[in-house]
Amino acid sequence: MGYAIIGRMLNTKYTGVECKNHKTKVNIKLVREFYHQILDNNQSKDKKYKLSNMIFVSKNGFVNNALEYASNKGILCYQQVENGFKKVQY
């Protein structure tokens, strides 16, 4: 899992980012694992940064139930396209 720090004026937010370069579409198991890593991070008293946003990026897309789960948990999903990335939704 990677961390992106996004700041805006006096309001700083932290985002958890997961990127997968798999030959197949991302399945629900990987999305669940990412979500629970974020929860674990935010519940830890040792962590300096609490992550308020979640982004999952996949080279080859997502299976439908993974997109549904991500949507229900507030995870933004992106898929790599020829010249960048596009947001994908359930």
Buried (B, 14 or more C-beta within 10 A) or exposed (E): EEEEEEEEEEEEBBBBBBEBEEEEBBBBEBBBEBBEBBEEBBEEEEEEBEBBBBBBBBBEBBBEEBBBBBEEBEBBBBBBEEEEBEEBEE
